[in-house]
Amino acid sequence: MAYLIPESGTAIEVRVMKNPKRYRRQYGIPIFILFLIITFVAIMILSLLAPVIAPVDLAVTDLPNRLKDPVFRDPDSPYLFGTDDLGRDLAIRLLYGTRTTIMISFSGMIIATAIGAVFGIIAGLCGGTVDIIISFLTDVRLSVPTTFIGIICACILGANSFSIILVIALTGWSSFCRLVRSQIIQLKHVKFIESSRAIGASGLRILFEHILVNIASPLIVQATMSLSEFILLESTLSFLGLGIQPPNTSLGVLVSTGRNYMLTQWWLAIIPSMVIILLIFQISLIGDWLRDKLDPKLQNMT
């Protein structure tokens, strides 16, 4: 933009910068989201390295040191978050519990995403009777309560990590199937896919070169948003005794064992609950940001 200076009669060009907030919103990561990503990655790394940071046997007890106060109640305490009813360090068990919850939730999310994507692709591409059958199976799955599926899996397979992963896979695939199916139904009639089909491109080539590329973004967003639900599901099943069994631990197990001491040692249940809330809060906000970033419809609205 040019401006005329009256004294000299010359014109100079002044470049007006764009709104920095809008620029950061379009091209960069907001500071708060970056902070959430860094803290979530840090929690994941610390929890996954729990056997290296604190190589202990979770089955070993220390009854003389049971129910010791944490440092915020007793500054001279050697235990950061105190000890549980069997004298085990709560901070160490919190690391192992977070590790178990994250690993189970991620494993279930990957399996559920794969199953849902495959069924969604088949239903969207084939249509007709195949689409009706898969849609019916999706409706049947949504009509069955998740806890009921967890009880059945625990009775058949036993209460262990494998049964929780199976429950997550069996209950989580339906949302991915519906998403992929709806995306493919929309893409089937797009001009560039019809053009590829007209020039003789095979179905596999169209699938890998066009369809999978275009459904990747919404699938990543859905997986991220579902991860928080799977963390809560794993914690709920373990809390009810349908998942991880002592001496192994998870966040749900820590809350379950700590609830018996809510009136005296409240931190035994509150601290693991806060970790669950923190993980769900981080993943939910990161998922919302990914949705706003990857969804072209939302980008056009801004």
Sequence and secondary structure as in RCSB ss.txt:
>XXXX:A:sequence
MAYLIPESGTAIEVRVMKNPKRYRRQYGIPIFILFLIITFVAIMILSLLAPVIAPVDLAVTDLPNRLKDPVFRDP
DSPYLFGTDDLGRDLAIRLLYGTRTTIMISFSGMIIATAIGAVFGIIAGLCGGTVDIIISFLTDVRLSVPTTFIG
IICACILGANSFSIILVIALTGWSSFCRLVRSQIIQLKHVKFIESSRAIGASGLRILFEHILVNIASPLIVQATM
SLSEFILLESTLSFLGLGIQPPNTSLGVLVSTGRNYMLTQWWLAIIPSMVIILLIFQISLIGDWLRDKLDPKLQN
MT
>XXXX:A:secstr
 EEE TTT  EEE      HHHHHHHHS  HHHHHHHHHHHHHHHHHHTHHHHS   TT   GGGTT   TTT T
T S SS B TTS BHHHHHHHHHHHHHHHHHHHHHHHHHHHHHHHHHHHHH HHHHHHHHHHHHHHHHS HHHHH
HHHHHHH SSHHHHHHHHHHHHHHHHHHHHHHHHHHHTTSHHHHHHHHTT  HHHHIIIIIHHHHHHHHHHHHHH
HHHHHHHHHHHHHHTTSS  TTS  HHHHHHHHGGGTTT THHHHHHHHHHHHHHHHHHHHHHHHHHHH HHHHH
H 
